[in-house]
Amino acid sequence: MAIGETAPDAGMSDAVPVREGLFTDTAPLRLLGSRCEVCGRHHFPRQDTCPYCAAEGASPVELSGSGRLWSWTTVTTAPPGYRGDVPYGFGVVELPEGLRVVTRLTESDPARLSAGQAMELVVIPVGLAVDDEGGGRPVVTYAFAPEQR
Amino acid sequence: MSGVDIAGVGIHPFGRFEDRTVTDMGVTAVRAALAEAGLDKGGFQAAFCATAYGGVASGHKVLSRIGMTGMPIVDVEAGCASGGAALMLGAGAIRAGAYDTVLVFGVEKMPKGMIRSSFFEPWQEESGLAATPAYFALRAQRLMQDSGVTKDHLARVVVKNRRHGVHNPDAMFRSEVDAQAVLGSRVVCEPLHLWMLCSPNEGAAAVVLRRAGAGRDGHTTHDTTRLVHLAAAVLRSHLPGSVLNESTPMSGLVDEPVPAPSTLAATAAYEEAGIGPEDLDVVECQDTDAARELLSYEELGLCAPGGAAALSDEGATVVGGRIPVNPSGGLLSKGEPLGASALGQVVTLVHQLRGDAGHNQVDGARVALAHTVGRGANASVVVLTR
């Protein structure tokens, strides 16, 4: 399957997240992180125990769908366990919550990316979840795309 | 770490050996180290075997083959720093008074191609996030943005290490390359080209540790003038917060800079050895990729933060320079058999301190540092003195 890209609110209602708990169950989809009630730091993916201060009971939070590009590269050879197309973009995006998130990028040409560039969350298919009738629902993961002006 | 000496070292060359098992290679390295230490059967009271991909009871298989079992044999996995972890455990046990003589060895036969690591979860693999070289590339990218490092600097690290490696009979790649050829090799993950990345491969290395001044049970073949002192063997893991540290997290923090695991290990090792980076005569550091070597200069304190490009430009890190780095040729020449690589560094630095390093001998070397860092995160720093 070609790697398309789709805004988190553009259909994909039957999509299956590649990992349970990766996204909020809202529309549009957002990344689900957590925030420590004791030290105030954010985490992604969501976890109950704060990795910084070891406090329990971090609250789930919806993370911003917009951020700034901090580092980027291109994956040219399919890594282990990945069945989609190459090349694809790969990078780190800074979110307003003070988080840097490792992410797929929809732009695979490094020359078309720059530090501090505005990026937005999108959902991309990475495979098909086949059901008992032989039908398929898209399995999706998160990525960031250069923001459309 | 007062009171632990290196009584013998041995190595099986690093490369690809279709006709040899990981056990075969371990036997070669262990026999060589034991012979140097003047030991035969029963001469050590414990063994630590470093390996990441060797599988169940790798150490037992090597020592069973040569009829030396009965003592505790412990396999140790700490990613690229596995050998450093085994060395820390062996030295610590001697220092604690548990043993007089400990065998520490590392063996590896790495899978070919991009390494599949059980470290990543299935969802990360399926999402294309298990792309190990891409994480190296993101780190390289930031180094270039945050300091004066250019792609030319990356290429020159490869040129330097491959030039050193020509004279290392245990290295996998023994030919020189020029910067143009490095930059002409295929881009794996921008800015990293193929020749800027080390090759996972196969090999083994072994070290015999002995309590300083310990009796040798009549093993008179041992030559005490060749003793090298293990001044520190430190392992550290990461602190959370840095998105690009070797623990390969999915996120980190924008603010709150945290010390890198290599810095944590180096700081502790310098303190333990009672030295500072200015006292070092020769260094072997983790050059998984060319940028990783430059970053190591900063993390080990060989230069100030942001000073790696200048240190390289100055020519300080070539053999003959102020602080030669990777005179063995580094992983870029030797390849990286995870379990064996840290101990391979120790073997080469013991040769340096004995004055036996041949063409790439650093004149008068008396203080040496070995550094590995990788997934976990695990970082090891070993200080050797003569």
Interface residues (C-beta under 8 A of the other chain):
Chain A: V18 R19 L22 G33 R41 H42 H43 F44 P45 P51 Y52 W70 S71 W72 T73 T74 V75 T76 T77 A78 P79 P80 G81 Y82 R83 G84 Y88 F90 G91 V92 E94 G98 L99 R100 V101 V102 R104 P110 A115 V126 G127 V139 T141 Y142
Chain B: M114 I115 R116 S117 F120 E121 P122 W123 E125 E126 S127 G128 L129 A130 A131 T132 A134 Y135 A137 L138 R139 Q141 R142 Q145 R186 V187 V188 C189 E190 P191 L192 P240 G241 V243 L244 P249 M250 S251 G252 L253 V254 D255
